[in-house]
Amino acid sequence: MRPVLFEAFGFPVPAWHVLFVLAFCVAFFHLFFVSQLRPQLFGGRAPFVGELEKLVIFSAVVYAVGLVGARLVDLLGLASVPDFGAHSHAHSHSVDGPLTFYGSIGCAGLVAVVLLRRWRLDFWNALDFVAPAVLLGLAVGRVGCLLNGDDYGALLPGVNPENAPFWSWPAMGPGLGYRYPTQLQESLASFALWASGTVALWWRCRGGPKLPVGSVGVALTVLSCANRFANEFFRGDPRGYFFSTPLSFSQGVALVLVVVVLASWRMARTMQRSPRSTHVG
C-alpha cells in the first residue's frame, strides 16, 4: 500500500486522487484518439468526429456528474464500502469519503443519454466507443484503490509467507496474512475488455463481421458486470446488501444493469427492424 504517492512542497499527494484523475485522462484520450486523431481507423463512425468542443463538454460533464453520483450513493447509505487503513469509518458518510462505481455509472449514464439526444447522436453507436474508454479508466482507477488500500480482498485461509501463491497480496500490518488481489483482478480484467473491445470495434468498422451497432458496447457492459459480480465473492471489506438479499449492493446493481441494457438494446433493435406503417387513402 502507498496511500501517499509523493509530497509536493510539503503537502502529501494521495495516490488514489492521482490515479482517479489519470483514469479520466486515459479515458478521454481514448475518445480523443478515435474521434479526432485517427477517426479513419474506425471508418469515421465514432461520435464527435471533428467536433472537439462537444467531446470536451461531454467528457467534462459526464465526469463531474459521475463523481457526484459516486459520492451520493455512499452518502445515502446504499452501499457500505469503508476505506481500509487510509481513512476512518467516520469519513464514509462525509464529503471526503469513498466513491461507488455504480453510482457514478448510473448518474453519468443518464446525463450522457440527455446530451446525446440533444445533439442527435445515436446512443448505441456512442456506447460502442464510450464503453472501452470507461473500462480503460476503470483499469487505471483500480490501481489507485490498491495503493490506497480500498476494495481489498478477503484473507486467504492458511496462507503464510512460505506457501503464499504468487498472485496473493500481503495484508496491511504484521501477521495479517495474504488477501485475494481483487483490485488487480478487476484492473486486469477491465484492461483486457478494453483491448478486446477496441479491436473488435476496429475490425467491425474496417469491414469485418457485420456486428449490429451497439453489440460491442453491450457485450463489454455485460462482461464487465459479470466480472464484478464474481469479484464480489472474494472481497473482504463490508459490501452491504441489495434489498435484504444475500447479494451485495454491487452484485444487485450489476444484475439490474445487465437486464436494463439487454432489454433496451433488444427493444431498440426491434423498433429499427419494424416496418413503418403506411396509410393508403
Summary of the structure (lengths in Angstrom):
residues: 281
radius of gyration: 20.6
end to end distance: 74.7
largest distance: 85.2
contacts: 855
relative contact order: 0.12
helix: 60%
strand: 6%
